Amino acid sequence: MHNVIIIGSGPAGYTAALYAARANLEPLLFEGEFSPDILPGGQLMTTTDVENFPGYPEGVNGPEMMDQFKKQAVRFGTTILSKTVTEVDLSETPLKVVSGAETWEAKAVIIATGATAKYLGLESEARFMNHGVSACATCDGALPRFRNQPVVVVGGGDSAMEEALFLAKFASRVHVVHRRDQLRASKIMGDRVLAHDKIVVEWNSVVDEVLGTDSDGVTGVRLKDVKSGETREVACTGYFSAIGHKPNTDLFKGVLDMDDTGYLVTRPGSSYTNVDGVFAAGDVQDSVYRQAITAAGSGCMAAIDCVRWLEAQEA
C-alpha cells in the first residue's frame, strides 16, 4: 500500500513527487517506458533550449532540466518506476494502478500524463524536430534561429492565430498555412491576423514536405494547393504545428470527468477530480497555458491537495 502513486513524469509529475516526498508520503512515480508514443520526462524531452523557465538565465537543455527535476524528486524519497500504466481501477479504495501483470495499491493518485502535440505525420517533421520544427511558439519563438527570419504556422483555429501573432513579434514574415479558404478561428482573432502586415495566409494549402538539411535544419516547406494540386516552395527557418494537442487521457475514459476534447476536469482553483483521492496536474488538465512553469505549479498544487486530503481521511 502506497500513500500516493503519481502517473506520469515531466514538470508536473516530478514537482508533485518532490512536494509529496518532502511531506514524507514516499511517493511512487510511474515515468513510463521509452517508446514512439511515450516520452518519460514529457514534452521538454524534445526541446533543445528552454529559455523561459525561471532560474536558468542562460537557458537549459530540456532533457537536462528534466533530469535535474527527476534527481531532486528522488533525493527526497520518491521511488521511480520505468513502467507504463496500462489500467487503473479508481472505483473503490484502495485505488489500483496496473502495469502489465502487476498491480499496485494506493490511498491517493496524482495524474500527470500530459498532452501530446499533434503533427501532420510527415517524416520530415520528425527529422527536423528541434531543428526548426516546433509545436510551441511561446516556448521557442524567441530563439535566435527564428528572429528576423520567415516562419510557417500550420493551422486555422484560434491556437494557430495566437501562434502567428506571437511569432510576428520576432519573425520577419509569418506564413499561416490553411487548407480552406476561410479561417476556423473566432472573427476577432482572424481579423487580427488578416490585418497584420507581417502575416500572410496561404489559403487552400497543405504542407507537402518540410525542407531542410542536417546542418541547417529547416530551410523551407513545400506547399500543395488542395484545389489545383500544384506545389510551390516557401522559404522559412521555422515550422510551427498549431493543429492542436491530444491530452493523454485514454486510460481514464469513463472513469474521470473530461471536457469535449479529452482534458481532465478539475474543480476550480484546485487539482481535485470527480473521484475522491484522485488529483490531476499539468497539461493533462490544462488546455490553455501548456507551459513547463504552469505544469510545475499545478504539480505543486496537486501534491498539497493530496497531502491535505490524506490528513483529512486520518482525522
ZADO-734356 format. One record per residue (C-alpha): residue in three letters; x, z, y; residue number from 1. Coordinates in steps of 0.1 Angstrom, whole numbers, always signed. Example, Ala and Ser with C-alpha at 12.3 -4.5 7.8 and 13.67 -1.06 7.14 Angstrom:
BEGIN
+-----+-------+-------+-------+-----+
|  aa |    xx |    zz |    yy |   i |
+-----+-------+-------+-------+-----+
| ALA |  +123 |   +78 |   -45 |   1 |
| SER |  +137 |   +71 |   -11 |   2 |
+-----+-------+-------+-------+-----+
# end
This chain:
BEGIN
+-----+-------+-------+-------+-----+
|  aa |    xx |    zz |    yy |   i |
+-----+-------+-------+-------+-----+
| MET |    +0 |    +0 |    +0 |   1 |
| HIS |   +14 |   -10 |   +34 |   2 |
| ASN |    +3 |    +2 |   +67 |   3 |
| VAL |    +3 |   -33 |   +82 |   4 |
| ILE |   +10 |   -68 |   +70 |   5 |
| ILE |   +19 |   -94 |   +95 |   6 |
| ILE |   +13 |  -131 |   +86 |   7 |
| GLY |   +35 |  -155 |  +105 |   8 |
| SER |   +67 |  -153 |  +125 |   9 |
| GLY |   +75 |  -168 |  +158 |  10 |
| PRO |   +74 |  -148 |  +191 |  11 |
| ALA |   +40 |  -132 |  +183 |  12 |
| GLY |   +48 |  -122 |  +148 |  13 |
| TYR |   +82 |  -108 |  +154 |  14 |
| THR |   +71 |   -89 |  +186 |  15 |
| ALA |   +42 |   -74 |  +167 |  16 |
| ALA |   +67 |   -64 |  +139 |  17 |
| LEU |   +90 |   -49 |  +165 |  18 |
| TYR |   +64 |   -27 |  +180 |  19 |
| ALA |   +48 |   -18 |  +147 |  20 |
| ALA |   +82 |    -9 |  +133 |  21 |
| ARG |   +91 |   +13 |  +163 |  22 |
| ALA |   +58 |   +31 |  +157 |  23 |
| ASN |   +70 |   +39 |  +122 |  24 |
| LEU |   +45 |   +17 |  +104 |  25 |
| GLU |   +72 |    +0 |   +83 |  26 |
| PRO |   +55 |   -34 |   +86 |  27 |
| LEU |   +58 |   -62 |   +60 |  28 |
| LEU |   +60 |   -96 |   +76 |  29 |
| PHE |   +55 |  -129 |   +58 |  30 |
| GLU |   +75 |  -156 |   +76 |  31 |
| GLY |   +66 |  -185 |   +53 |  32 |
| GLU |   +88 |  -208 |   +33 |  33 |
| PHE |  +106 |  -238 |   +49 |  34 |
| SER |   +86 |  -270 |   +42 |  35 |
| PRO |   +75 |  -300 |   +62 |  36 |
| ASP |   +43 |  -281 |   +72 |  37 |
| ILE |   +57 |  -246 |   +77 |  38 |
| LEU |   +85 |  -237 |  +100 |  39 |
| PRO |   +94 |  -199 |   +99 |  40 |
| GLY |  +100 |  -189 |  +134 |  41 |
| GLY |   +73 |  -210 |  +149 |  42 |
| GLN |   +74 |  -240 |  +173 |  43 |
| LEU |  +106 |  -227 |  +190 |  44 |
| MET |  +125 |  -237 |  +159 |  45 |
| THR |  +121 |  -273 |  +170 |  46 |
| THR |  +132 |  -266 |  +206 |  47 |
| THR |  +168 |  -270 |  +216 |  48 |
| ASP |  +167 |  -255 |  +250 |  49 |
| VAL |  +144 |  -226 |  +262 |  50 |
| GLU |  +149 |  -221 |  +299 |  51 |
| ASN |  +117 |  -203 |  +308 |  52 |
| PHE |  +119 |  -171 |  +288 |  53 |
| PRO |  +128 |  -141 |  +309 |  54 |
| GLY |  +162 |  -126 |  +302 |  55 |
| TYR |  +180 |  -158 |  +295 |  56 |
| PRO |  +193 |  -170 |  +329 |  57 |
| GLU |  +214 |  -197 |  +312 |  58 |
| GLY |  +187 |  -207 |  +288 |  59 |
| VAL |  +189 |  -203 |  +250 |  60 |
| ASN |  +186 |  -224 |  +219 |  61 |
| GLY |  +152 |  -220 |  +203 |  62 |
| PRO |  +163 |  -212 |  +168 |  63 |
| GLU |  +189 |  -188 |  +181 |  64 |
| MET |  +164 |  -169 |  +201 |  65 |
| MET |  +141 |  -166 |  +171 |  66 |
| ASP |  +170 |  -153 |  +150 |  67 |
| GLN |  +175 |  -126 |  +176 |  68 |
| PHE |  +138 |  -117 |  +176 |  69 |
| LYS |  +140 |  -115 |  +138 |  70 |
| LYS |  +171 |   -93 |  +137 |  71 |
| GLN |  +156 |   -69 |  +163 |  72 |
| ALA |  +124 |   -65 |  +142 |  73 |
| VAL |  +145 |   -59 |  +110 |  74 |
| ARG |  +167 |   -34 |  +128 |  75 |
| PHE |  +137 |   -11 |  +134 |  76 |
| GLY |  +124 |   -12 |   +99 |  77 |
| THR |  +105 |   -45 |   +93 |  78 |
| THR |  +106 |   -60 |   +58 |  79 |
| ILE |  +105 |   -98 |   +59 |  80 |
| LEU |   +95 |  -119 |   +30 |  81 |
| SER |  +102 |  -157 |   +30 |  82 |
| LYS |   +69 |  -164 |   +12 |  83 |
| THR |   +38 |  -183 |   +23 |  84 |
| VAL |    +5 |  -166 |   +22 |  85 |
| THR |   -19 |  -186 |    +1 |  86 |
| GLU |   -50 |  -165 |    +1 |  87 |
| VAL |   -65 |  -134 |   +18 |  88 |
| ASP |   -93 |  -110 |    +9 |  89 |
| LEU |  -104 |   -92 |   +41 |  90 |
| SER |  -139 |   -83 |   +27 |  91 |
| GLU |  -130 |   -47 |   +19 |  92 |
| THR |  -103 |   -21 |   +22 |  93 |
| PRO |   -76 |   -22 |   +13 |  94 |
| LEU |   -71 |   -57 |   +27 |  95 |
| LYS |   -54 |   -80 |    +3 |  96 |
| VAL |   -27 |  -107 |   +10 |  97 |
| VAL |   -18 |  -131 |   -17 |  98 |
| SER |   +12 |  -154 |   -22 |  99 |
| GLY |   +11 |  -173 |   -54 | 100 |
| ALA |    +6 |  -149 |   -83 | 101 |
| GLU |   +15 |  -118 |   -62 | 102 |
| THR |    -8 |   -96 |   -42 | 103 |
| TRP |    +0 |   -70 |   -15 | 104 |
| GLU |   -24 |   -45 |    -1 | 105 |
| ALA |   -26 |   -31 |   +35 | 106 |
| LYS |   -46 |    -9 |   +57 | 107 |
| ALA |   -44 |   -35 |   +86 | 108 |
| VAL |   -33 |   -71 |   +90 | 109 |
| ILE |   -20 |   -89 |  +121 | 110 |
| ILE |   -24 |  -127 |  +120 | 111 |
| ALA |    +3 |  -147 |  +139 | 112 |
| THR |    +2 |  -180 |  +121 | 113 |
| GLY |    +4 |  -201 |  +153 | 114 |
| ALA |    -7 |  -236 |  +161 | 115 |
| THR |    +9 |  -270 |  +153 | 116 |
| ALA |   +12 |  -297 |  +179 | 117 |
| LYS |    -5 |  -330 |  +170 | 118 |
| TYR |   +16 |  -362 |  +170 | 119 |
| LEU |    +7 |  -398 |  +161 | 120 |
| GLY |   +26 |  -396 |  +129 | 121 |
| LEU |   +53 |  -422 |  +138 | 122 |
| GLU |   +87 |  -418 |  +120 | 123 |
| SER |  +103 |  -424 |  +154 | 124 |
| GLU |   +86 |  -393 |  +168 | 125 |
| ALA |  +102 |  -371 |  +142 | 126 |
| ARG |  +136 |  -389 |  +146 | 127 |
| PHE |  +138 |  -381 |  +183 | 128 |
| MET |  +122 |  -347 |  +183 | 129 |
| ASN |  +141 |  -325 |  +209 | 130 |
| HIS |  +159 |  -357 |  +220 | 131 |
| GLY |  +132 |  -368 |  +243 | 132 |
| VAL |  +101 |  -362 |  +222 | 133 |
| SER |   +81 |  -330 |  +230 | 134 |
| ALA |   +46 |  -317 |  +230 | 135 |
| CYS |   +50 |  -292 |  +258 | 136 |
| ALA |   +57 |  -303 |  +294 | 137 |
| THR |   +56 |  -268 |  +306 | 138 |
| CYS |   +84 |  -259 |  +282 | 139 |
| ASP |  +106 |  -289 |  +286 | 140 |
| GLY |   +95 |  -309 |  +316 | 141 |
| ALA |  +121 |  -294 |  +340 | 142 |
| LEU |  +151 |  -302 |  +316 | 143 |
| PRO |  +178 |  -324 |  +331 | 144 |
| ARG |  +170 |  -354 |  +309 | 145 |
| PHE |  +136 |  -358 |  +324 | 146 |
| ARG |  +144 |  -352 |  +361 | 147 |
| ASN |  +141 |  -383 |  +383 | 148 |
| GLN |  +135 |  -404 |  +351 | 149 |
| PRO |  +104 |  -422 |  +339 | 150 |
| VAL |   +84 |  -404 |  +311 | 151 |
| VAL |   +54 |  -411 |  +289 | 152 |
| VAL |   +24 |  -389 |  +282 | 153 |
| VAL |    +1 |  -398 |  +253 | 154 |
| GLY |   -35 |  -387 |  +256 | 155 |
| GLY |   -66 |  -390 |  +278 | 156 |
| GLY |   -80 |  -355 |  +279 | 157 |
| ASP |   -76 |  -326 |  +303 | 158 |
| SER |   -44 |  -314 |  +285 | 159 |
| ALA |   -28 |  -348 |  +290 | 160 |
| MET |   -38 |  -348 |  +326 | 161 |
| GLU |   -23 |  -314 |  +331 | 162 |
| GLU |    +9 |  -325 |  +314 | 163 |
| ALA |   +11 |  -356 |  +335 | 164 |
| LEU |    +6 |  -337 |  +368 | 165 |
| PHE |   +32 |  -312 |  +358 | 166 |
| LEU |   +57 |  -338 |  +348 | 167 |
| ALA |   +52 |  -357 |  +381 | 168 |
| LYS |   +69 |  -328 |  +399 | 169 |
| PHE |  +102 |  -338 |  +381 | 170 |
| ALA |  +100 |  -373 |  +368 | 171 |
| SER |  +104 |  -405 |  +388 | 172 |
| ARG |   +73 |  -420 |  +371 | 173 |
| VAL |   +48 |  -408 |  +346 | 174 |
| HIS |   +31 |  -433 |  +323 | 175 |
| VAL |    -1 |  -420 |  +308 | 176 |
| VAL |    -9 |  -440 |  +276 | 177 |
| HIS |   -46 |  -440 |  +267 | 178 |
| ARG |   -63 |  -461 |  +241 | 179 |
| ARG |   -96 |  -465 |  +260 | 180 |
| ASP |  -105 |  -480 |  +294 | 181 |
| GLN |  -116 |  -446 |  +308 | 182 |
| LEU |  -103 |  -411 |  +306 | 183 |
| ARG |  -119 |  -384 |  +284 | 184 |
| ALA |  -107 |  -358 |  +309 | 185 |
| SER |  -130 |  -340 |  +333 | 186 |
| LYS |  -137 |  -360 |  +365 | 187 |
| ILE |  -117 |  -337 |  +387 | 188 |
| MET |   -86 |  -339 |  +365 | 189 |
| GLY |   -89 |  -376 |  +360 | 190 |
| ASP |   -93 |  -382 |  +398 | 191 |
| ARG |   -61 |  -362 |  +405 | 192 |
| VAL |   -41 |  -383 |  +380 | 193 |
| LEU |   -55 |  -416 |  +393 | 194 |
| ALA |   -48 |  -407 |  +429 | 195 |
| HIS |   -12 |  -396 |  +422 | 196 |
| ASP |   +14 |  -420 |  +435 | 197 |
| LYS |   +38 |  -412 |  +407 | 198 |
| ILE |   +14 |  -416 |  +378 | 199 |
| VAL |    +2 |  -448 |  +363 | 200 |
| VAL |   -23 |  -451 |  +334 | 201 |
| GLU |   -16 |  -476 |  +307 | 202 |
| TRP |   -52 |  -485 |  +297 | 203 |
| ASN |   -63 |  -497 |  +263 | 204 |
| SER |   -29 |  -490 |  +249 | 205 |
| VAL |   -13 |  -471 |  +220 | 206 |
| VAL |   +23 |  -462 |  +212 | 207 |
| ASP |   +35 |  -486 |  +185 | 208 |
| GLU |   +70 |  -471 |  +184 | 209 |
| VAL |   +93 |  -446 |  +202 | 210 |
| LEU |  +125 |  -464 |  +211 | 211 |
| GLY |  +160 |  -450 |  +214 | 212 |
| THR |  +194 |  -444 |  +199 | 213 |
| ASP |  +210 |  -414 |  +181 | 214 |
| SER |  +234 |  -410 |  +210 | 215 |
| ASP |  +209 |  -413 |  +239 | 216 |
| GLY |  +177 |  -401 |  +223 | 217 |
| VAL |  +145 |  -416 |  +237 | 218 |
| THR |  +151 |  -447 |  +259 | 219 |
| GLY |  +115 |  -462 |  +259 | 220 |
| VAL |   +83 |  -468 |  +240 | 221 |
| ARG |   +67 |  -500 |  +227 | 222 |
| LEU |   +31 |  -501 |  +236 | 223 |
| LYS |    +4 |  -522 |  +219 | 224 |
| ASP |   -27 |  -535 |  +236 | 225 |
| VAL |   -57 |  -525 |  +214 | 226 |
| LYS |   -77 |  -555 |  +226 | 227 |
| SER |   -52 |  -583 |  +225 | 228 |
| GLY |   -27 |  -569 |  +201 | 229 |
| GLU |    +1 |  -578 |  +225 | 230 |
| THR |   +31 |  -555 |  +227 | 231 |
| ARG |   +53 |  -545 |  +257 | 232 |
| GLU |   +81 |  -521 |  +263 | 233 |
| VAL |   +82 |  -493 |  +288 | 234 |
| ALA |  +115 |  -476 |  +297 | 235 |
| CYS |  +115 |  -438 |  +296 | 236 |
| THR |  +137 |  -408 |  +287 | 237 |
| GLY |  +108 |  -386 |  +276 | 238 |
| TYR |   +78 |  -389 |  +253 | 239 |
| PHE |   +52 |  -362 |  +255 | 240 |
| SER |   +24 |  -359 |  +230 | 241 |
| ALA |    -7 |  -344 |  +245 | 242 |
| ILE |   -33 |  -352 |  +219 | 243 |
| GLY |   -40 |  -315 |  +211 | 244 |
| HIS |   -29 |  -287 |  +188 | 245 |
| LYS |   -42 |  -276 |  +155 | 246 |
| PRO |   -44 |  -238 |  +150 | 247 |
| ASN |   -31 |  -227 |  +116 | 248 |
| THR |   -63 |  -210 |  +105 | 249 |
| ASP |   -74 |  -229 |   +74 | 250 |
| LEU |   -67 |  -197 |   +54 | 251 |
| PHE |   -93 |  -178 |   +74 | 252 |
| LYS |  -122 |  -202 |   +74 | 253 |
| GLY |  -155 |  -185 |   +65 | 254 |
| VAL |  -138 |  -151 |   +69 | 255 |
| LEU |  -129 |  -147 |  +106 | 256 |
| ASP |  -148 |  -159 |  +137 | 257 |
| MET |  -133 |  -191 |  +152 | 258 |
| ASP |  -142 |  -214 |  +181 | 259 |
| ASP |  -152 |  -250 |  +176 | 260 |
| THR |  -116 |  -262 |  +174 | 261 |
| GLY |  -105 |  -235 |  +149 | 262 |
| TYR |   -88 |  -209 |  +171 | 263 |
| LEU |   -94 |  -173 |  +161 | 264 |
| VAL |  -118 |  -155 |  +184 | 265 |
| THR |  -107 |  -120 |  +196 | 266 |
| ARG |  -126 |   -95 |  +217 | 267 |
| PRO |  -119 |  -100 |  +254 | 268 |
| GLY |   -88 |   -81 |  +266 | 269 |
| SER |   -78 |   -73 |  +230 | 270 |
| SER |   -64 |   -86 |  +197 | 271 |
| TYR |   -94 |   -74 |  +176 | 272 |
| THR |  -110 |  -100 |  +154 | 273 |
| ASN |  -145 |   -96 |  +140 | 274 |
| VAL |  -131 |   -78 |  +109 | 275 |
| ASP |  -121 |   -42 |  +112 | 276 |
| GLY |   -84 |   -37 |  +108 | 277 |
| VAL |   -76 |   -74 |  +114 | 278 |
| PHE |   -59 |   -85 |  +146 | 279 |
| ALA |   -47 |  -119 |  +159 | 280 |
| ALA |   -18 |  -127 |  +182 | 281 |
| GLY |    -1 |  -158 |  +197 | 282 |
| ASP |   -11 |  -194 |  +196 | 283 |
| VAL |   -35 |  -189 |  +167 | 284 |
| GLN |   -59 |  -174 |  +192 | 285 |
| ASP |   -46 |  -189 |  +224 | 286 |
| SER |   -57 |  -224 |  +232 | 287 |
| VAL |   -49 |  -221 |  +269 | 288 |
| TYR |   -13 |  -209 |  +276 | 289 |
| ARG |    +6 |  -215 |  +244 | 290 |
| GLN |   +39 |  -202 |  +257 | 291 |
| ALA |   +66 |  -181 |  +240 | 292 |
| ILE |   +62 |  -154 |  +265 | 293 |
| THR |   +24 |  -151 |  +262 | 294 |
| ALA |   +27 |  -152 |  +224 | 295 |
| ALA |   +52 |  -124 |  +225 | 296 |
| GLY |   +29 |  -104 |  +249 | 297 |
| SER |    -1 |  -108 |  +226 | 298 |
| GLY |   +21 |   -98 |  +197 | 299 |
| CYS |   +28 |   -65 |  +215 | 300 |
| MET |   -10 |   -61 |  +222 | 301 |
| ALA |   -18 |   -66 |  +185 | 302 |
| ALA |    +7 |   -40 |  +174 | 303 |
| ILE |    -5 |   -15 |  +199 | 304 |
| ASP |   -42 |   -22 |  +190 | 305 |
| CYS |   -32 |   -18 |  +153 | 306 |
| VAL |   -14 |   +15 |  +158 | 307 |
| ARG |   -44 |   +29 |  +178 | 308 |
| TRP |   -69 |   +16 |  +152 | 309 |
| LEU |   -49 |   +32 |  +123 | 310 |
| GLU |   -47 |   +65 |  +142 | 311 |
| ALA |   -84 |   +65 |  +147 | 312 |
| GLN |   -90 |   +60 |  +110 | 313 |
| GLU |   -70 |   +90 |  +102 | 314 |
| ALA |   -86 |  +112 |  +128 | 315 |
+-----+-------+-------+-------+-----+
# end
